[in-house]
């Protein structure tokens, strides 16, 4: 399991801006199919975020300096 105490900026954005619970984030982080860049899609596929939240995540990732590294 990933340590959310040392979370990348994406995880901070998910928790602080979109108010996604850490339990939901951990569920997707522990998926065996997790690969670079697939994390937002896993959240959506599990039904943990809405399509509009998925759009917000990708908009955020498109901003300079943001990434989906874990």
Predicted model as a PDB file, atoms N, CA, C, CB and O in Angstrom, pLDDT in the B-factor column:
MODEL        1                                                                  
ATOM      1  N   UNK A   1       0.848  -1.193   0.000  1.00 43.00           N  
ATOM      2  CA  UNK A   1       0.000   0.000   0.000  1.00 43.00           C  
ATOM      3  C   UNK A   1       0.886   1.246   0.000  1.00 43.00           C  
ATOM      4  CB  UNK A   1      -0.961   0.004   1.232  1.00 43.00           C  
ATOM      5  O   UNK A   1       1.907   1.297   0.686  1.00 43.00           O  
ATOM      6  N   UNK A   2       0.486   2.234  -0.769  1.00 46.00           N  
ATOM      7  CA  UNK A   2       1.233   3.479  -0.817  1.00 46.00           C  
ATOM      8  C   UNK A   2       0.962   4.309   0.431  1.00 46.00           C  
ATOM      9  CB  UNK A   2       0.875   4.274  -2.078  1.00 46.00           C  
ATOM     10  O   UNK A   2      -0.140   4.279   0.979  1.00 46.00           O  
ATOM     11  N   UNK A   3       1.960   5.038   0.870  1.00 44.00           N  
ATOM     12  CA  UNK A   3       1.852   5.873   2.051  1.00 44.00           C  
ATOM     13  C   UNK A   3       1.314   7.243   1.662  1.00 44.00           C  
ATOM     14  CB  UNK A   3       3.215   6.000   2.757  1.00 44.00           C  
ATOM     15  O   UNK A   3       2.012   8.029   1.021  1.00 44.00           O  
ATOM     16  N   UNK A   4       0.072   7.531   2.050  1.00 49.00           N  
ATOM     17  CA  UNK A   4      -0.531   8.806   1.693  1.00 49.00           C  
ATOM     18  C   UNK A   4       0.038   9.964   2.499  1.00 49.00           C  
ATOM     19  CB  UNK A   4      -2.022   8.738   1.885  1.00 49.00           C  
ATOM     20  O   UNK A   4      -0.272  11.121   2.214  1.00 49.00           O  
ATOM     21  N   UNK A   5       0.866   9.677   3.500  1.00 47.00           N  
ATOM     22  CA  UNK A   5       1.505  10.760   4.247  1.00 47.00           C  
ATOM     23  C   UNK A   5       2.596  11.433   3.417  1.00 47.00           C  
ATOM     24  CB  UNK A   5       2.094  10.227   5.557  1.00 47.00           C  
ATOM     25  O   UNK A   5       2.953  12.581   3.681  1.00 47.00           O  
ATOM     26  N   UNK A   6       3.125  10.732   2.421  1.00 43.00           N  
ATOM     27  CA  UNK A   6       4.133  11.288   1.524  1.00 43.00           C  
ATOM     28  C   UNK A   6       3.540  11.346   0.123  1.00 43.00           C  
ATOM     29  CB  UNK A   6       5.449  10.438   1.545  1.00 43.00           C  
ATOM     30  O   UNK A   6       4.153  10.889  -0.841  1.00 43.00           O  
ATOM     31  N   UNK A   7       2.364  11.903   0.021  1.00 60.00           N  
ATOM     32  CA  UNK A   7       1.604  11.859  -1.222  1.00 60.00           C  
ATOM     33  C   UNK A   7       2.085  12.872  -2.246  1.00 60.00           C  
ATOM     34  CB  UNK A   7       0.151  12.088  -0.940  1.00 60.00           C  
ATOM     35  O   UNK A   7       2.459  13.995  -1.907  1.00 60.00           O  
ATOM     36  N   UNK A   8       2.069  12.452  -3.503  1.00 84.00           N  
ATOM     37  CA  UNK A   8       2.368  13.395  -4.574  1.00 84.00           C  
ATOM     38  C   UNK A   8       1.289  14.471  -4.649  1.00 84.00           C  
ATOM     39  CB  UNK A   8       2.492  12.661  -5.923  1.00 84.00           C  
ATOM     40  O   UNK A   8       0.248  14.377  -3.999  1.00 84.00           O  
ATOM     41  N   UNK A   9       1.555  15.472  -5.440  1.00 88.00           N  
ATOM     42  CA  UNK A   9       0.615  16.592  -5.552  1.00 88.00           C  
ATOM     43  C   UNK A   9      -0.738  16.161  -6.106  1.00 88.00           C  
ATOM     44  CB  UNK A   9       1.202  17.675  -6.435  1.00 88.00           C  
ATOM     45  O   UNK A   9      -1.757  16.748  -5.743  1.00 88.00           O  
ATOM     46  N   UNK A  10      -0.775  15.152  -6.976  1.00 89.00           N  
ATOM     47  CA  UNK A  10      -2.059  14.683  -7.496  1.00 89.00           C  
ATOM     48  C   UNK A  10      -2.948  14.186  -6.364  1.00 89.00           C  
ATOM     49  CB  UNK A  10      -1.848  13.569  -8.531  1.00 89.00           C  
ATOM     50  O   UNK A  10      -4.135  14.508  -6.322  1.00 89.00           O  
ATOM     51  N   UNK A  11      -2.387  13.409  -5.452  1.00 91.00           N  
ATOM     52  CA  UNK A  11      -3.185  12.892  -4.335  1.00 91.00           C  
ATOM     53  C   UNK A  11      -3.665  14.030  -3.440  1.00 91.00           C  
ATOM     54  CB  UNK A  11      -2.369  11.880  -3.510  1.00 91.00           C  
ATOM     55  O   UNK A  11      -4.791  14.001  -2.942  1.00 91.00           O  
ATOM     56  N   UNK A  12      -2.825  15.015  -3.241  1.00 91.00           N  
ATOM     57  CA  UNK A  12      -3.245  16.195  -2.468  1.00 91.00           C  
ATOM     58  C   UNK A  12      -4.410  16.890  -3.160  1.00 91.00           C  
ATOM     59  CB  UNK A  12      -2.065  17.184  -2.288  1.00 91.00           C  
ATOM     60  O   UNK A  12      -5.384  17.272  -2.512  1.00 91.00           O  
ATOM     61  N   UNK A  13      -4.310  17.054  -4.487  1.00 93.00           N  
ATOM     62  CA  UNK A  13      -5.386  17.674  -5.250  1.00 93.00           C  
ATOM     63  C   UNK A  13      -6.688  16.881  -5.106  1.00 93.00           C  
ATOM     64  CB  UNK A  13      -4.993  17.786  -6.730  1.00 93.00           C  
ATOM     65  O   UNK A  13      -7.752  17.463  -4.897  1.00 93.00           O  
ATOM     66  N   UNK A  14      -6.599  15.561  -5.218  1.00 95.00           N  
ATOM     67  CA  UNK A  14      -7.792  14.721  -5.112  1.00 95.00           C  
ATOM     68  C   UNK A  14      -8.460  14.861  -3.747  1.00 95.00           C  
ATOM     69  CB  UNK A  14      -7.433  13.260  -5.365  1.00 95.00           C  
ATOM     70  O   UNK A  14      -9.683  14.959  -3.647  1.00 95.00           O  
ATOM     71  N   UNK A  15      -7.644  14.870  -2.707  1.00 95.00           N  
ATOM     72  CA  UNK A  15      -8.196  14.937  -1.352  1.00 95.00           C  
ATOM     73  C   UNK A  15      -8.637  16.346  -0.972  1.00 95.00           C  
ATOM     74  CB  UNK A  15      -7.172  14.440  -0.352  1.00 95.00           C  
ATOM     75  O   UNK A  15      -9.702  16.519  -0.379  1.00 95.00           O  
ATOM     76  N   UNK A  16      -7.846  17.340  -1.301  1.00 94.00           N  
ATOM     77  CA  UNK A  16      -8.132  18.696  -0.836  1.00 94.00           C  
ATOM     78  C   UNK A  16      -9.126  19.434  -1.725  1.00 94.00           C  
ATOM     79  CB  UNK A  16      -6.855  19.486  -0.754  1.00 94.00           C  
ATOM     80  O   UNK A  16     -10.006  20.133  -1.222  1.00 94.00           O  
ATOM     81  N   UNK A  17      -8.993  19.285  -3.042  1.00 94.00           N  
ATOM     82  CA  UNK A  17      -9.861  20.030  -3.956  1.00 94.00           C  
ATOM     83  C   UNK A  17     -11.134  19.266  -4.325  1.00 94.00           C  
ATOM     84  CB  UNK A  17      -9.098  20.374  -5.214  1.00 94.00           C  
ATOM     85  O   UNK A  17     -12.218  19.847  -4.383  1.00 94.00           O  
ATOM     86  N   UNK A  18     -10.996  17.963  -4.574  1.00 95.00           N  
ATOM     87  CA  UNK A  18     -12.160  17.176  -4.995  1.00 95.00           C  
ATOM     88  C   UNK A  18     -12.815  16.418  -3.838  1.00 95.00           C  
ATOM     89  CB  UNK A  18     -11.752  16.194  -6.074  1.00 95.00           C  
ATOM     90  O   UNK A  18     -13.873  15.810  -4.002  1.00 95.00           O  
ATOM     91  N   UNK A  19     -12.173  16.462  -2.668  1.00 96.00           N  
ATOM     92  CA  UNK A  19     -12.720  15.843  -1.448  1.00 96.00           C  
ATOM     93  C   UNK A  19     -12.940  14.336  -1.601  1.00 96.00           C  
ATOM     94  CB  UNK A  19     -14.037  16.512  -1.074  1.00 96.00           C  
ATOM     95  O   UNK A  19     -13.924  13.793  -1.100  1.00 96.00           O  
ATOM     96  N   UNK A  20     -12.026  13.672  -2.289  1.00 95.00           N  
ATOM     97  CA  UNK A  20     -12.109  12.221  -2.446  1.00 95.00           C  
ATOM     98  C   UNK A  20     -11.473  11.580  -1.216  1.00 95.00           C  
ATOM     99  CB  UNK A  20     -11.403  11.743  -3.769  1.00 95.00           C  
ATOM    100  O   UNK A  20     -10.327  11.890  -0.889  1.00 95.00           O  
ATOM    101  N   UNK A  21     -12.187  10.696  -0.532  1.00 95.00           N  
ATOM    102  CA  UNK A  21     -11.647  10.080   0.689  1.00 95.00           C  
ATOM    103  C   UNK A  21     -10.401   9.243   0.421  1.00 95.00           C  
ATOM    104  CB  UNK A  21     -12.705   9.212   1.345  1.00 95.00           C  
ATOM    105  O   UNK A  21     -10.259   8.646  -0.646  1.00 95.00           O  
ATOM    106  N   UNK A  22      -9.507   9.207   1.397  1.00 93.00           N  
ATOM    107  CA  UNK A  22      -8.273   8.442   1.238  1.00 93.00           C  
ATOM    108  C   UNK A  22      -8.557   6.962   1.034  1.00 93.00           C  
ATOM    109  CB  UNK A  22      -7.373   8.635   2.447  1.00 93.00           C  
ATOM    110  O   UNK A  22      -7.787   6.286   0.351  1.00 93.00           O  
ATOM    111  N   UNK A  23      -9.633   6.437   1.603  1.00 93.00           N  
ATOM    112  CA  UNK A  23      -9.985   5.024   1.406  1.00 93.00           C  
ATOM    113  C   UNK A  23     -10.288   4.751  -0.070  1.00 93.00           C  
ATOM    114  CB  UNK A  23     -11.206   4.638   2.284  1.00 93.00           C  
ATOM    115  O   UNK A  23      -9.927   3.695  -0.589  1.00 93.00           O  
ATOM    116  N   UNK A  24     -10.935   5.678  -0.734  1.00 93.00           N  
ATOM    117  CA  UNK A  24     -11.218   5.527  -2.158  1.00 93.00           C  
ATOM    118  C   UNK A  24      -9.937   5.573  -2.972  1.00 93.00           C  
ATOM    119  CB  UNK A  24     -12.182   6.613  -2.632  1.00 93.00           C  
ATOM    120  O   UNK A  24      -9.751   4.789  -3.902  1.00 93.00           O  
ATOM    121  N   UNK A  25      -9.065   6.487  -2.619  1.00 92.00           N  
ATOM    122  CA  UNK A  25      -7.780   6.607  -3.313  1.00 92.00           C  
ATOM    123  C   UNK A  25      -6.963   5.336  -3.131  1.00 92.00           C  
ATOM    124  CB  UNK A  25      -6.991   7.830  -2.797  1.00 92.00           C  
ATOM    125  O   UNK A  25      -6.375   4.833  -4.089  1.00 92.00           O  
ATOM    126  N   UNK A  26      -6.920   4.812  -1.909  1.00 91.00           N  
ATOM    127  CA  UNK A  26      -6.160   3.594  -1.633  1.00 91.00           C  
ATOM    128  C   UNK A  26      -6.694   2.408  -2.416  1.00 91.00           C  
ATOM    129  CB  UNK A  26      -6.185   3.282  -0.148  1.00 91.00           C  
ATOM    130  O   UNK A  26      -5.920   1.559  -2.859  1.00 91.00           O  
ATOM    131  N   UNK A  27      -8.009   2.339  -2.593  1.00 89.00           N  
ATOM    132  CA  UNK A  27      -8.605   1.246  -3.355  1.00 89.00           C  
ATOM    133  C   UNK A  27      -8.026   1.214  -4.763  1.00 89.00           C  
ATOM    134  CB  UNK A  27     -10.138   1.389  -3.407  1.00 89.00           C  
ATOM    135  O   UNK A  27      -7.631   0.155  -5.250  1.00 89.00           O  
ATOM    136  N   UNK A  28      -7.975   2.362  -5.414  1.00 88.00           N  
ATOM    137  CA  UNK A  28      -7.431   2.431  -6.773  1.00 88.00           C  
ATOM    138  C   UNK A  28      -5.913   2.229  -6.780  1.00 88.00           C  
ATOM    139  CB  UNK A  28      -7.782   3.780  -7.415  1.00 88.00           C  
ATOM    140  O   UNK A  28      -5.382   1.597  -7.694  1.00 88.00           O  
ATOM    141  N   UNK A  29      -5.216   2.752  -5.782  1.00 88.00           N  
ATOM    142  CA  UNK A  29      -3.758   2.605  -5.729  1.00 88.00           C  
ATOM    143  C   UNK A  29      -3.337   1.143  -5.585  1.00 88.00           C  
ATOM    144  CB  UNK A  29      -3.191   3.421  -4.570  1.00 88.00           C  
ATOM    145  O   UNK A  29      -2.244   0.766  -6.009  1.00 88.00           O  
ATOM    146  N   UNK A  30      -4.190   0.329  -4.994  1.00 88.00           N  
ATOM    147  CA  UNK A  30      -3.858  -1.075  -4.775  1.00 88.00           C  
ATOM    148  C   UNK A  30      -4.322  -1.984  -5.900  1.00 88.00           C  
ATOM    149  CB  UNK A  30      -4.455  -1.540  -3.486  1.00 88.00           C  
ATOM    150  O   UNK A  30      -4.155  -3.201  -5.812  1.00 88.00           O  
ATOM    151  N   UNK A  31      -4.900  -1.424  -6.953  1.00 84.00           N  
ATOM    152  CA  UNK A  31      -5.342  -2.222  -8.094  1.00 84.00           C  
ATOM    153  C   UNK A  31      -4.130  -2.784  -8.821  1.00 84.00           C  
ATOM    154  CB  UNK A  31      -6.213  -1.378  -9.057  1.00 84.00           C  
ATOM    155  O   UNK A  31      -3.190  -2.046  -9.117  1.00 84.00           O  
ATOM    156  N   UNK A  32      -4.139  -4.088  -9.114  1.00 85.00           N  
ATOM    157  CA  UNK A  32      -2.981  -4.678  -9.798  1.00 85.00           C  
ATOM    158  C   UNK A  32      -2.784  -4.153 -11.220  1.00 85.00           C  
ATOM    159  CB  UNK A  32      -3.128  -6.179  -9.840  1.00 85.00           C  
ATOM    160  O   UNK A  32      -1.707  -4.317 -11.792  1.00 85.00           O  
ATOM    161  N   UNK A  33      -3.804  -3.528 -11.792  1.00 77.00           N  
ATOM    162  CA  UNK A  33      -3.698  -2.991 -13.150  1.00 77.00           C  
ATOM    163  C   UNK A  33      -3.185  -1.553 -13.171  1.00 77.00           C  
ATOM    164  CB  UNK A  33      -5.047  -3.059 -13.839  1.00 77.00           C  
ATOM    165  O   UNK A  33      -3.088  -0.948 -14.239  1.00 77.00           O  
ATOM    166  N   UNK A  34      -2.858  -1.004 -12.011  1.00 77.00           N  
ATOM    167  CA  UNK A  34      -2.378   0.378 -11.938  1.00 77.00           C  
ATOM    168  C   UNK A  34      -1.074   0.522 -12.705  1.00 77.00           C  
ATOM    169  CB  UNK A  34      -2.187   0.814 -10.473  1.00 77.00           C  
ATOM    170  O   UNK A  34      -0.117  -0.219 -12.482  1.00 77.00           O  
ATOM    171  N   UNK A  35      -1.057   1.475 -13.598  1.00 71.00           N  
ATOM    172  CA  UNK A  35       0.162   1.797 -14.332  1.00 71.00           C  
ATOM    173  C   UNK A  35       0.223   3.308 -14.469  1.00 71.00           C  
ATOM    174  CB  UNK A  35       0.201   1.092 -15.736  1.00 71.00           C  
ATOM    175  O   UNK A  35      -0.742   4.011 -14.169  1.00 71.00           O  
ATOM    176  N   UNK A  36       1.362   3.797 -14.925  1.00 59.00           N  
ATOM    177  CA  UNK A  36       1.547   5.227 -15.069  1.00 59.00           C  
ATOM    178  C   UNK A  36       0.431   5.814 -15.928  1.00 59.00           C  
ATOM    179  CB  UNK A  36       2.921   5.535 -15.679  1.00 59.00           C  
ATOM    180  O   UNK A  36       0.195   5.355 -17.046  1.00 59.00           O  
ATOM    181  N   UNK A  37      -0.236   6.802 -15.418  1.00 66.00           N  
ATOM    182  CA  UNK A  37      -1.270   7.507 -16.167  1.00 66.00           C  
ATOM    183  C   UNK A  37      -2.654   6.899 -16.088  1.00 66.00           C  
ATOM    184  CB  UNK A  37      -0.876   7.585 -17.569  1.00 66.00           C  
ATOM    185  O   UNK A  37      -3.617   7.524 -16.532  1.00 66.00           O  
ATOM    186  N   UNK A  38      -2.790   5.691 -15.535  1.00 82.00           N  
ATOM    187  CA  UNK A  38      -4.107   5.060 -15.496  1.00 82.00           C  
ATOM    188  C   UNK A  38      -4.879   5.348 -14.209  1.00 82.00           C  
ATOM    189  CB  UNK A  38      -3.959   3.576 -15.665  1.00 82.00           C  
ATOM    190  O   UNK A  38      -6.053   4.995 -14.101  1.00 82.00           O  
ATOM    191  N   UNK A  39      -4.239   5.977 -13.247  1.00 88.00           N  
ATOM    192  CA  UNK A  39      -4.870   6.175 -11.941  1.00 88.00           C  
ATOM    193  C   UNK A  39      -6.203   6.926 -12.011  1.00 88.00           C  
ATOM    194  CB  UNK A  39      -3.927   6.922 -11.039  1.00 88.00           C  
ATOM    195  O   UNK A  39      -7.175   6.464 -11.414  1.00 88.00           O  
ATOM    196  N   UNK A  40      -6.294   8.060 -12.709  1.00 91.00           N  
ATOM    197  CA  UNK A  40      -7.600   8.738 -12.782  1.00 91.00           C  
ATOM    198  C   UNK A  40      -8.695   7.861 -13.396  1.00 91.00           C  
ATOM    199  CB  UNK A  40      -7.470  10.017 -13.591  1.00 91.00           C  
ATOM    200  O   UNK A  40      -9.844   7.893 -12.956  1.00 91.00           O  
ATOM    201  N   UNK A  41      -8.330   7.082 -14.412  1.00 90.00           N  
ATOM    202  CA  UNK A  41      -9.309   6.201 -15.043  1.00 90.00           C  
ATOM    203  C   UNK A  41      -9.765   5.095 -14.082  1.00 90.00           C  
ATOM    204  CB  UNK A  41      -8.719   5.583 -16.318  1.00 90.00           C  
ATOM    205  O   UNK A  41     -10.930   4.699 -14.102  1.00 90.00           O  
ATOM    206  N   UNK A  42      -8.856   4.601 -13.251  1.00 90.00           N  
ATOM    207  CA  UNK A  42      -9.243   3.587 -12.259  1.00 90.00           C  
ATOM    208  C   UNK A  42     -10.245   4.162 -11.267  1.00 90.00           C  
ATOM    209  CB  UNK A  42      -8.001   3.055 -11.509  1.00 90.00           C  
ATOM    210  O   UNK A  42     -11.219   3.501 -10.907  1.00 90.00           O  
ATOM    211  N   UNK A  43     -10.007   5.390 -10.827  1.00 94.00           N  
ATOM    212  CA  UNK A  43     -10.956   6.023  -9.909  1.00 94.00           C  
ATOM    213  C   UNK A  43     -12.346   6.099 -10.538  1.00 94.00           C  
ATOM    214  CB  UNK A  43     -10.471   7.432  -9.516  1.00 94.00           C  
ATOM    215  O   UNK A  43     -13.352   5.836  -9.879  1.00 94.00           O  
ATOM    216  N   UNK A  44     -12.387   6.461 -11.811  1.00 94.00           N  
ATOM    217  CA  UNK A  44     -13.669   6.579 -12.509  1.00 94.00           C  
ATOM    218  C   UNK A  44     -14.291   5.206 -12.737  1.00 94.00           C  
ATOM    219  CB  UNK A  44     -13.486   7.306 -13.850  1.00 94.00           C  
ATOM    220  O   UNK A  44     -15.494   5.029 -12.542  1.00 94.00           O  
ATOM    221  N   UNK A  45     -13.485   4.242 -13.146  1.00 91.00           N  
ATOM    222  CA  UNK A  45     -13.989   2.885 -13.415  1.00 91.00           C  
ATOM    223  C   UNK A  45     -14.596   2.248 -12.163  1.00 91.00           C  
ATOM    224  CB  UNK A  45     -12.857   1.996 -13.951  1.00 91.00           C  
ATOM    225  O   UNK A  45     -15.589   1.524 -12.248  1.00 91.00           O  
ATOM    226  N   UNK A  46     -14.001   2.518 -11.011  1.00 91.00           N  
ATOM    227  CA  UNK A  46     -14.542   2.008  -9.750  1.00 91.00           C  
ATOM    228  C   UNK A  46     -15.775   2.784  -9.289  1.00 91.00           C  
ATOM    229  CB  UNK A  46     -13.474   2.059  -8.671  1.00 91.00           C  
ATOM    230  O   UNK A  46     -16.433   2.388  -8.328  1.00 91.00           O  
ATOM    231  N   UNK A  47     -16.087   3.880  -9.965  1.00 95.00           N  
ATOM    232  CA  UNK A  47     -17.232   4.683  -9.553  1.00 95.00           C  
ATOM    233  C   UNK A  47     -16.916   5.590  -8.379  1.00 95.00           C  
ATOM    234  CB  UNK A  47     -18.384   3.789  -9.201  1.00 95.00           C  
ATOM    235  O   UNK A  47     -17.826   6.043  -7.685  1.00 95.00           O  
ATOM    236  N   UNK A  48     -15.644   5.861  -8.148  1.00 94.00           N  
ATOM    237  CA  UNK A  48     -15.228   6.677  -7.009  1.00 94.00           C  
ATOM    238  C   UNK A  48     -15.240   8.164  -7.327  1.00 94.00           C  
ATOM    239  CB  UNK A  48     -13.847   6.267  -6.557  1.00 94.00           C  
ATOM    240  O   UNK A  48     -15.241   9.000  -6.423  1.00 94.00           O  
ATOM    241  N   UNK A  49     -15.248   8.492  -8.625  1.00 96.00           N  
ATOM    242  CA  UNK A  49     -15.349   9.881  -9.055  1.00 96.00           C  
ATOM    243  C   UNK A  49     -16.331   9.950 -10.224  1.00 96.00           C  
ATOM    244  CB  UNK A  49     -13.948  10.456  -9.459  1.00 96.00           C  
ATOM    245  O   UNK A  49     -16.573   8.956 -10.908  1.00 96.00           O  
ATOM    246  N   UNK A  50     -16.881  11.115 -10.435  1.00 97.00           N  
ATOM    247  CA  UNK A  50     -17.811  11.323 -11.548  1.00 97.00           C  
ATOM    248  C   UNK A  50     -17.016  11.656 -12.821  1.00 97.00           C  
ATOM    249  CB  UNK A  50     -18.831  12.466 -11.215  1.00 97.00           C  
ATOM    250  O   UNK A  50     -15.810  11.895 -12.778  1.00 97.00           O  
ATOM    251  N   UNK A  51     -17.721  11.664 -13.932  1.00 96.00           N  
ATOM    252  CA  UNK A  51     -17.078  12.026 -15.189  1.00 96.00           C  
ATOM    253  C   UNK A  51     -16.603  13.483 -15.160  1.00 96.00           C  
ATOM    254  CB  UNK A  51     -18.045  11.803 -16.364  1.00 96.00           C  
ATOM    255  O   UNK A  51     -15.552  13.809 -15.714  1.00 96.00           O  
ATOM    256  N   UNK A  52     -17.372  14.344 -14.521  1.00 97.00           N  
ATOM    257  CA  UNK A  52     -16.934  15.742 -14.426  1.00 97.00           C  
ATOM    258  C   UNK A  52     -15.687  15.868 -13.548  1.00 97.00           C  
ATOM    259  CB  UNK A  52     -18.069  16.624 -13.863  1.00 97.00           C  
ATOM    260  O   UNK A  52     -14.825  16.699 -13.833  1.00 97.00           O  
ATOM    261  N   UNK A  53     -15.573  15.066 -12.493  1.00 96.00           N  
ATOM    262  CA  UNK A  53     -14.362  15.068 -11.672  1.00 96.00           C  
ATOM    263  C   UNK A  53     -13.176  14.528 -12.468  1.00 96.00           C  
ATOM    264  CB  UNK A  53     -14.573  14.231 -10.395  1.00 96.00           C  
ATOM    265  O   UNK A  53     -12.057  15.022 -12.329  1.00 96.00           O  
ATOM    266  N   UNK A  54     -13.419  13.515 -13.303  1.00 96.00           N  
ATOM    267  CA  UNK A  54     -12.361  12.980 -14.150  1.00 96.00           C  
ATOM    268  C   UNK A  54     -11.849  14.063 -15.087  1.00 96.00           C  
ATOM    269  CB  UNK A  54     -12.864  11.766 -14.951  1.00 96.00           C  
ATOM    270  O   UNK A  54     -10.642  14.193 -15.292  1.00 96.00           O  
ATOM    271  N   UNK A  55     -12.760  14.836 -15.654  1.00 96.00           N  
ATOM    272  CA  UNK A  55     -12.357  15.952 -16.513  1.00 96.00           C  
ATOM    273  C   UNK A  55     -11.515  16.965 -15.741  1.00 96.00           C  
ATOM    274  CB  UNK A  55     -13.591  16.641 -17.108  1.00 96.00           C  
ATOM    275  O   UNK A  55     -10.513  17.463 -16.256  1.00 96.00           O  
ATOM    276  N   UNK A  56     -11.921  17.272 -14.503  1.00 95.00           N  
ATOM    277  CA  UNK A  56     -11.152  18.210 -13.681  1.00 95.00           C  
ATOM    278  C   UNK A  56      -9.742  17.691 -13.402  1.00 95.00           C  
ATOM    279  CB  UNK A  56     -11.879  18.474 -12.363  1.00 95.00           C  
ATOM    280  O   UNK A  56      -8.778  18.457 -13.398  1.00 95.00           O  
ATOM    281  N   UNK A  57      -9.635  16.389 -13.169  1.00 93.00           N  
ATOM    282  CA  UNK A  57      -8.321  15.794 -12.911  1.00 93.00           C  
ATOM    283  C   UNK A  57      -7.440  15.933 -14.138  1.00 93.00           C  
ATOM    284  CB  UNK A  57      -8.456  14.310 -12.512  1.00 93.00           C  
ATOM    285  O   UNK A  57      -6.278  16.324 -14.029  1.00 93.00           O  
ATOM    286  N   UNK A  58      -7.985  15.613 -15.310  1.00 92.00           N  
ATOM    287  CA  UNK A  58      -7.170  15.716 -16.527  1.00 92.00           C  
ATOM    288  C   UNK A  58      -6.839  17.166 -16.852  1.00 92.00           C  
ATOM    289  CB  UNK A  58      -7.896  15.071 -17.710  1.00 92.00           C  
ATOM    290  O   UNK A  58      -5.756  17.450 -17.364  1.00 92.00           O  
ATOM    291  N   UNK A  59      -7.743  18.076 -16.567  1.00 94.00           N  
ATOM    292  CA  UNK A  59      -7.426  19.500 -16.739  1.00 94.00           C  
ATOM    293  C   UNK A  59      -6.272  19.892 -15.825  1.00 94.00           C  
ATOM    294  CB  UNK A  59      -8.668  20.380 -16.446  1.00 94.00           C  
ATOM    295  O   UNK A  59      -5.355  20.598 -16.242  1.00 94.00           O  
ATOM    296  N   UNK A  60      -6.322  19.434 -14.586  1.00 93.00           N  
ATOM    297  CA  UNK A  60      -5.264  19.731 -13.615  1.00 93.00           C  
ATOM    298  C   UNK A  60      -3.940  19.126 -14.089  1.00 93.00           C  
ATOM    299  CB  UNK A  60      -5.639  19.184 -12.205  1.00 93.00           C  
ATOM    300  O   UNK A  60      -2.898  19.777 -14.007  1.00 93.00           O  
ATOM    301  N   UNK A  61      -3.976  17.879 -14.587  1.00 90.00           N  
ATOM    302  CA  UNK A  61      -2.761  17.226 -15.049  1.00 90.00           C  
ATOM    303  C   UNK A  61      -2.166  17.918 -16.269  1.00 90.00           C  
ATOM    304  CB  UNK A  61      -3.043  15.777 -15.368  1.00 90.00           C  
ATOM    305  O   UNK A  61      -0.955  17.866 -16.487  1.00 90.00           O  
ATOM    306  N   UNK A  62      -3.011  18.564 -17.064  1.00 90.00           N  
ATOM    307  CA  UNK A  62      -2.524  19.272 -18.254  1.00 90.00           C  
ATOM    308  C   UNK A  62      -1.787  20.566 -17.914  1.00 90.00           C  
ATOM    309  CB  UNK A  62      -3.683  19.584 -19.177  1.00 90.00           C  
ATOM    310  O   UNK A  62      -1.078  21.110 -18.761  1.00 90.00           O  
ATOM    311  N   UNK A  63      -1.943  21.061 -16.696  1.00 87.00           N  
ATOM    312  CA  UNK A  63      -1.250  22.279 -16.293  1.00 87.00           C  
ATOM    313  C   UNK A  63       0.252  21.994 -16.143  1.00 87.00           C  
ATOM    314  CB  UNK A  63      -1.841  22.832 -14.964  1.00 87.00           C  
ATOM    315  O   UNK A  63       0.641  20.917 -15.692  1.00 87.00           O  
ATOM    316  N   UNK A  64       1.074  22.948 -16.517  1.00 84.00           N  
ATOM    317  CA  UNK A  64       2.528  22.753 -16.402  1.00 84.00           C  
ATOM    318  C   UNK A  64       2.948  22.385 -14.978  1.00 84.00           C  
ATOM    319  CB  UNK A  64       3.264  24.020 -16.842  1.00 84.00           C  
ATOM    320  O   UNK A  64       2.488  22.984 -14.006  1.00 84.00           O  
ATOM    321  N   UNK A  65       3.821  21.398 -14.876  1.00 79.00           N  
ATOM    322  CA  UNK A  65       4.360  21.000 -13.582  1.00 79.00           C  
ATOM    323  C   UNK A  65       3.579  19.945 -12.841  1.00 79.00           C  
ATOM    324  CB  UNK A  65       4.464  22.167 -12.734  1.00 79.00           C  
ATOM    325  O   UNK A  65       4.007  19.493 -11.779  1.00 79.00           O  
ATOM    326  N   UNK A  66       2.440  19.541 -13.375  1.00 77.00           N  
ATOM    327  CA  UNK A  66       1.635  18.509 -12.713  1.00 77.00           C  
ATOM    328  C   UNK A  66       1.854  17.176 -13.415  1.00 77.00           C  
ATOM    329  CB  UNK A  66       0.125  18.887 -12.714  1.00 77.00           C  
ATOM    330  O   UNK A  66       2.023  17.109 -14.632  1.00 77.00           O  
ATOM    331  N   UNK A  67       1.845  16.120 -12.610  1.00 71.00           N  
ATOM    332  CA  UNK A  67       2.044  14.789 -13.174  1.00 71.00           C  
ATOM    333  C   UNK A  67       1.279  13.758 -12.381  1.00 71.00           C  
ATOM    334  CB  UNK A  67       3.525  14.431 -13.209  1.00 71.00           C  
ATOM    335  O   UNK A  67       0.686  14.062 -11.346  1.00 71.00           O  
ATOM    336  N   UNK A  68       1.297  12.536 -12.875  1.00 71.00           N  
ATOM    337  CA  UNK A  68       0.599  11.422 -12.242  1.00 71.00           C  
ATOM    338  C   UNK A  68       1.611  10.401 -11.749  1.00 71.00           C  
ATOM    339  CB  UNK A  68      -0.402  10.767 -13.221  1.00 71.00           C  
ATOM    340  O   UNK A  68       1.367   9.199 -11.854  1.00 71.00           O  
ATOM    341  N   UNK A  69       2.734  10.844 -11.217  1.00 65.00           N  
ATOM    342  CA  UNK A  69       3.769   9.931 -10.722  1.00 65.00           C  
ATOM    343  C   UNK A  69       3.452   9.471  -9.307  1.00 65.00           C  
ATOM    344  CB  UNK A  69       5.147  10.606 -10.759  1.00 65.00           C  
ATOM    345  O   UNK A  69       2.933  10.226  -8.485  1.00 65.00           O  
ATOM    346  N   UNK A  70       3.780   8.216  -9.052  1.00 58.00           N  
ATOM    347  CA  UNK A  70       3.584   7.647  -7.711  1.00 58.00           C  
ATOM    348  C   UNK A  70       4.857   7.033  -7.223  1.00 58.00           C  
ATOM    349  CB  UNK A  70       2.467   6.607  -7.705  1.00 58.00           C  
ATOM    350  O   UNK A  70       4.900   6.500  -6.115  1.00 58.00           O  
TER     351      UNK A  70                                                      
ENDMDL                                                                          
END                                                                             
